[in-house]
Amino acid sequence: MLADQAERAAKDQQALLEHKDSDLRSMEEHIRLLEEQVSSLKRVSDTDRDELSKLRATVAELDREKDELQIAVDEKTEQEASRMDAVTARVSAVVHYSVACRVFITVFLVKLFVITVYALPVFRKVSFLYSYWNVFMLINVSIYVVCEDF
């Protein structure tokens, strides 16, 4: 009986030992799988870190390019504004010249008419003066019409 108990206790201990040994192998296998996962995740992390570094470098390069393009756009805008100022000044000069020409021509025609009136006793032809007045008015009106286009 004592031998049976010892044998049963030995079998129980043997079964417990086999169970613990199985648990140990299972845990070792689980640890090995976890270590493989950690190793795989490290590789992914390293790859992601490299890609992130490349993306940061690309973003920095794009920022530099954007700044350069903005500077170029600003310069072009300033050049265009300068050109517009020059065009505006030229148009103003043309308008001023046009007005001055109108005034000069009008004064000239008035003086010419006055001279013609003073010369009337010499010519003694009223019809000539009348036709001359019509020509004067026609020239004056056409000058104003032409100058209006400016």
Secondary structure by P-SEA (a helix, b strand, c coil): caaaaaaaaaaaaaaaaaaaaaaaaaaaaaaaaaaaaaaaaaaaaaaaaaaaaaaaaaaaaaaaaaaaaaaaaaaaaaaaaaaaaaaaaaaaaaaaaaaaaaaaaaaaaaaaaaaaaaaccccccaaaaaaaaaaaaaaaaaaaaaaaac
